[in-house]
Amino acid sequence: QVQLVESGGGLVQAGGSQLLSCAASGMIFSINRMGWYRQAPGKQRELVAGITSGGTTNYAASVKGRFTISRDNAQNTVFLQMNNLKPEDTAVYYCNTVPPKERSWGQGAQVFVSS
């Protein structure tokens, strides 16, 4: 059974930074493409960053140049470094595979960016 546990998040002022972490278990982590998704109030969940097993990354236009996704295959962990945060980045952030395993969503990490 795949388990994904996000940590980090909280309240930050606009222009600040936060680091999110996600620990994965129950799967062969190193071969999976991983991603960070977010869901803002009243909006659909969207993929904001992805990383392949080989470390190739891609980003949504809204976060490119501000967010960095990375992974540690030895620790089965994926990270999202978020810099220059904006109020519109306020959302619950989730990690999952790309495409996502729909039964494996974790509790997410709430990020609130104040203006």
SULBELPE-V506178 format. One line per field, one symbol per residue. burial: b if it has 24 or more other C-alpha atoms within 12 Angstrom, else e. A space follows every 50 residues. Layout:
BEGIN
burial=???
END
This chain:
BEGIN
burial=eebbbbbbbeebeeebbbbbbbbbbeeebbebbbbbbbbbeeeeebbbbb bbeeeebbbeeebeebbbbbbbbeebbbbbbbbbbbeebbbbbbbbbbeb eeeebbebbbbbbee
END
